[in-house]
Amino acid sequence: MKTVYILGAGFSVEAGAPMQAAIIREAFRLYNSNDQQFDRKRFDIFVSFIRKQLNVTEEHFADVDLEDIFTPLDRCLTESSQYRGIGLDQIMKVRESVFYVVGRTIQCLLNETNNSKDYINKFANYLTKKSSIRTGENYKREDPVSVISTNWDILLDNSIYQLLQSNNTYDGVVDYCCYISSKDESDTTIMPGLEKLGKGGFNVKLLKLHGSLNWFQCPRCARLYTRFSRKEAMDNFVRSSSCRHCDKNFPEEVGNHKLSPNLIMPTYLKDLSNPQYRIIWQNAGIEISEADEIVFIGYSLPYADFEMRQLLSRMTRKNAKIHVVDYRQEGNTADLELHWSKFFGEREIKFSFNGAKAFVDALMLENSN
């Protein structure tokens, strides 16, 4: 039996990560408490756009939705058009600045939180143990679990990676199910999952549909680079590095292949044409199609996420079990149950409303017997 876990922002909330709707509000709170946490120039560009182009007054800054920022910017970039008096060059600067503020806010929130991520470590242990049965030739016969995440944070990534490195009995890798390279050339702990399987090890599949804070990409060869325990996408705003492969292949252009952050931002015009993301989304569809059970943890199935909705509609088997894990007060669940039932139709859906931590604790108890 194969279980696919689909994670939304609600999965990491109990560990201190923000919900998407709270990111802008938290950005202003953090900046007002200590503006040295941010690059002031980028934050000023972000604020100026909200005030002047979106015509929002200061008391309503925190009410702006990220989709209402990124969607017009992305449409203007696609159509090579102006937006309320600012040209394409400035639109690019605005988008980069908003991107920076969003990522930096998540980073600061995770740094300041005292919330425990023990439940994430437990979930990582469960996933790794389940995946380890794929060692050797068993990967051809066994494929019990995978994770599809819409989150940018790297809490789960780091937990899996640290477990793999600390347990001498494991020979596995975090598998983002795309072609990934290590930022540090000598680091052999990072490699594509297929390569590790070919060497007799195993892969823990973690497909991040919207990118990750520890990813950055070469604009020429489209390789993705990563390093664990560091949010590379934010670090790259400070110290940009060049693709070592392209610098080697094109020595006359050394240093001209600057790696850049690569996250799919909240917008109604998501661009999934990037070759790495196309691979990830294709593999996500395969994982969903193979699932006997799909467990949604902290994912709200929003109407705006129509790419994910069509993927689920197209690839979920009719006999697959559906389990929705969320956090709701008792007696206030009818609207949520209706929302999921309308999408999945005439099938039984299991609901758990005590949140991610309680679900993981129950999962550990169930699998300890």
Secondary structure, 3 states (H helix, E strand, C coil): CCEEEEECHHHCHHHCCCCHHHHHHHHHHHHHHCHHHCCHHHHHHHHHHHHHHCCCCHHHHHHCCHHHHHHHHHHHHHHCCCECCECHHHHHHHHHHHHHHHHHHHHHHHHHCCCCCHHHHHHHHHHHHHHHHHCHHHHHCCCCEEEEECCCCCHHHHHHHHHHHHCCCCCEEEECCCCEEECCCCCCCCCCHHHHHHCCCEEEEEEECCEEEEEEECCCCCCEEECCCCCHHHHHHHCCCECHHHHHHCHHHCCCCECEEEECCCCCCCCCCCHHHHHHHHHHHHHHHHCCEEEEECCCCCCCCHHHHHHHHHHCCCCCEEEEECECCCCCCHHHHHHHHHHHCCCCEEEECEHHHHHHHHHHHHHHC
